[in-house]
């Protein structure tokens, strides 16, 4: 029996003695006791060992997750769907004014929180600043030419007839002549544009560049017609010699009497076709001037398409005219047919895709050839801000 018990309960250390232990029941009972004691000791040994901290954290996290309420807060799938439909209906009715618990957290203000889902719209309308251009062409005399310059014969004097009595001999005289030459000047520039931008903008980029060039060239030639130096630019009517001036009588304050005197300093033929030219600042000052009967010198336009008038003659606002200041010439009056503009080449735009092709660029060249000058100075008078 001792041999049988020893083999039946493997793993237990059994010391079987003779005597009462020869009883099979006692032998098996002692073997089970020894086995239970051995298992308890091994469990205690295992529990005494240190557990890996990371493993311990994972076990705690799993226990915490297992203790949480269910994802649906105890609701069935049908109840969850009904709640979502209710929230969506509330948002459709109230929009952003819906209760806070009905609004979602995706926002337009933050790209990472949903802003990418509401992309900005690229408008086809361009925002452009105003380009101020002196409208000299509208009132001047404009011609065209195919030559690098144009010369106008000019009579500088008349014959010298004299009153004679009967029998007195006549005296000869000769009129004098000269010429006025207007050379053609050139203004140009170029713009480089990426080929990718030209392709991706569907022609909008090139159209905007062309418009920018037209506005720039218009402003440049308008300024030259007013105050050009005549060297590389057309000669401006404010810088040319030969135009007479009338003193304002005060260095800084515009005089209504000076404007009247300035107007009537021209011959009647020129005066009846005359036009005032000044900038907006000066025009604002003149609008406050009155004559001796307290009537404003400036009069508004009473008919659509008709200009404003000063002393009965139209006024044109030219932004390139000087402001009112001591020794300045802020106003000019006269028949602007005495200023000649000669066009040789209208704005020419040449697109060159080959010059910078290796750099992925297209160069756009722009050129304008035009001349300008005063051919009859006697048709103008300028106001000088001085006492005499």
PyMOL commands that set and color helices and strands:
alter all, ss='L'
color gray80, all
select helices_A, chain A and resi 2-8+20-22+24-48+53-67+77-97+100-102+111-113+115-117+136-138+195-200+204-227+256-263+268-271+280-286+336-338+357-359+377-379
alter helices_A, ss='H'
color red, helices_A
select strands_A, chain A and resi 141-144+149-155+177-183+185-194+244-247+275-278+298-299+309-310+313-317+331-334+339-352+361-374+380-384
alter strands_A, ss='S'
color yellow, strands_A
deselect
rebuild
show_as cartoon
